[in-house]
Every structure is written in C-alpha cells, then in structure tokens.
Amino acid sequence: MTYPNQPPVRPQQPYRPQQPQQPYRSHPPQQPYAEPHTVPFPVRQQVREPEPRPAPEPVAEPAAKKPGRDRYLDLLRSIALVRVVVYHIFGWAWLTVLFPSMGVMFALAGSLMARSLARPAWTVIKGRIRRLLPPMWAFSAVVVPMMFWLTWKPVKEEGIWWFIKLGCYIFPVGAPPYPWASGDKAGLLEDTWAVQAAGPLWYIRAYLWFVLASPLLLKAFRRLPWATMLAPIGLTAVIGSGLVTIPGETGNALVDFAMFGSCWILGFAHNDGLFDKVPRYLAVSLSAIVMAFGLWWASGHLTADGWDLNDIPLAQATWSFGFCVILLQYAPSWQRLPGRLAAWDPLVTLANNRAVTIYLWHNLLIMATIPILDELWEIPFVDAHLGSEIEAAYTVLMFLLVWPLIGIMIVAVGWLEDVAAKRRPRLWPNGVARTPRARR
C-alpha cells in the first residue's frame, strides 16, 4: 500500500562485493556492461599463439673410430729401425743419445703386449712366439750353413755342449754361438761377418724373455705400478754398473733384460693410461731429471766408443726410460698420419709389417754391400778418375745400397711373417690397395 507524498520505493540493488585493488597494470579498455546488474570483468584480448617451429633435424653423431693400429706408434717404430741401420753403418755414438731406438722398440712392444693380454695369457704368448720363430728360422737356415762352410769347427773347440747352444738358433731363449773369426780377411766377406750378422740376435732373446715374463710383470704392475716400473733400473744399477758381476752370456742376458725392463713396463703404463693421471709438467720434469742423471753417469764411464750408451748400461736404462716417457706422454692417437707425414704412410706400413725381417737381416746385408761396392774399382773409368771420391763416400754408398738389398730380402723371405701371423702371404705389404687392371 502506498501513501501520498511518499517517494516510490525503488528495487533494492543487489549486494556487490568490492573487488580487491589490483596492482597497476595496463590492460585493454573495459567493454560497456551488457546488463546493469552484472559484475563487470575486463575482457582480455585474444593473443595469437606463435606458429610452431619445425623440429630441428637430428645431428648425426660422429662415427666411432675403427679399431686399428696407432699410426703414431708405427711411425716411432719405423724411425727406430732406420736409426738402427744408420748406426750400424756409420757407427755414430751420439745416435744412441739422439734417439734410443732399442728402448723405444721395447716400450712400443710392451704397450702392444699389454693390450693383447686382455685375452688368455697362454694364447697371447703362443701367438707372439709363433710370429717370431719362422723369420728366425729362415735367418738361421742361411747363416749357420755359411758359418760351417767358412771353416767353423765348434765341436772340436767346445765339445758336445755346443749342440745344446746351437738350439738357440731354433728357439732363441739364450745366446746362439758363432765364430769370432770366420773365413779369410781377403775373402768375399771380412772375417768378422758372423759376429756382426749374429749381433742383433740379443734383441730377439730379450724380446722372448719379456714375452714369457709379461703375464707376471703385468700383474705386478697393476698392483704396484711405480715400484714395478722402476725396479729394473734399480737392478741395472746393481748388475750393470759393476757393483755385482755375473759372468758369461747369462750375465749379458740379465743385463739386457734389466736395462730395458723399465721401458717394456712403461708400455704397460701407456696402455693402461697411467700417465693420464699424472700432470704433464710433472712427468716431463721428472723424466728430464732421470735423463740428466743418465748423461751424468755416462760422462764418468765413457768407453773407447765415447758416448755410446750401448756400452754403459745404467746410462742407457735411465736415458731410454726418460726419453720414452716424454714420447708417450705427448703421444697423439693417429688413425692416419697427418699432413706431410701422410706421404710416408706406405713406407711406415711396410716397415711395421716387416719389422722382424728388417731387423734380423740388416746387419748381414750391410756386410754384403762391401763386396758389391768393391766391384766399382773393376770399371777402368771409375778406377782411374773416381776412385778417391768413391772411397771418401764409401759409407754413404753403403747406406744407399743397403735399402734395395733390404727390399729384395723383404720380397724373398718377408712373407714368412704373414704365414706366422696366419695371414695371406704378401710380397710388398705397404698398405696401398692395387686396383685390378681392366680387361681389354
């Protein structure tokens, strides 16, 4: 019921809760209310979603390196072989300081032996001996009959014991016998040819000893690495410095084994990555100290050949060990020879595939260059006009001539190394693939 003069009653507005005060931000203007009694909310602008980007193409992972020989180690072995040949021709004593080939060769062989011993030890030892013996037998089949032909009569001199020692030409665990004078000084070969031909066999004997001892040496190294590695140097200081003398070939064999034992075990360290745990500056610094000691010791024990470390066992052991530590500390892992060295790849491959053949025969082939070069004086023009020049350059001519002779020997008997390794025989394994000729 309404009364006059009373204002009309308006409908009560619904309760609107106050909105909390928002922090200042810019947003689009509000749209007018569609209905008077609705709570206004800002209308957001529709944001256009970015178009999806195309998925990046998967990056191809680098191909895993194929397992194979380390070309850096192969290069070192080739340099060592060449240095041995140069030393035996020119006789430069300082070459033993510039590049201690025998220590390098033993260190490389020790590294390969440690890698092979991941397989059963007896299988590895049989394989190493099998690869060594056939080239050795081929050498013995030529040298031993030549000794008998040139008036060697050891039975009268040494008795029945000689037959037992002769077996070292078949299985070189000891020093094989040979005459100190064979033939005639005016003969085709000078009378010391047998001494020089059989001289390199000490390396074959030492290598065989290391192969037989490697399973025990590797176990000792992995238990006490530093003590095992340095123990041969300590042994050399005892039996190689004159402090204790062991007579005969047994003493010589023990001195050779001790002198290069640290280099062989150093190959174990290289294979196991021991020096990766040692800062490079520390390894090089300590190696330099060891090498300096070797030179100091050599300076006080020089022989008739001067600085020939082959005649100074303790100096040879310490200098070779420090030298090999530095070579292996900076060793890159090359699948291929880089840069300009790539041009030498065929020769490096050939030298490594025929290392035993080259080492066994090189001294005898050096001796064979002498009667060949002497034939030059049979040419009248050379004898009359070039005789003095040829005589002055005689050793250089020997060096140039010995390599073709080594090549002939590689073709003649080198394939025995393939047979010993159970590979297809090859005459010239330099790694160069030959494309078959197209038929016409």
Secondary structure, 3 states (H helix, E strand, C coil): CCCCCCCCCCCCCCCCCCCCCCCCCCCCCCCCCCCCCCCCCCCCCCCCCCCCCCCCCCCCCCCCCCCCCCHHHHHHHHHHHHHHHHHHHHCCCCHHHHCCHHHHHHHHHHHHHHHHCCCCHHHHHHHHHHHHHHHHHHHHHHHHHHHHHCCCCHHHHHCCHHHHHHHHHCCCCCCCCCCCCCCCCCCCCCCCHHHHHHCCHHHHHHHHHHHHHHHHHHHHHHHCHHHHHHHHHHHHHHHCCCCCCCCHHHHHHHHHHHHCHHHHHHHHHHHHCHHHHCCHHHHHHHHHHHHHHHHHHHHCCCECCECCHHHCHHHHHHHHHHHHHHHHHCCCCCCCCCHHHHHHHHHHHHHHHCHHHHHHHHHHHHHHHHHHHHHHHHCHHHHHHHHHHHHHCHHHHHHHHHHHHHHHHHHHHCHHHHHHCCCCCCCCCCCCCCCCCCCC
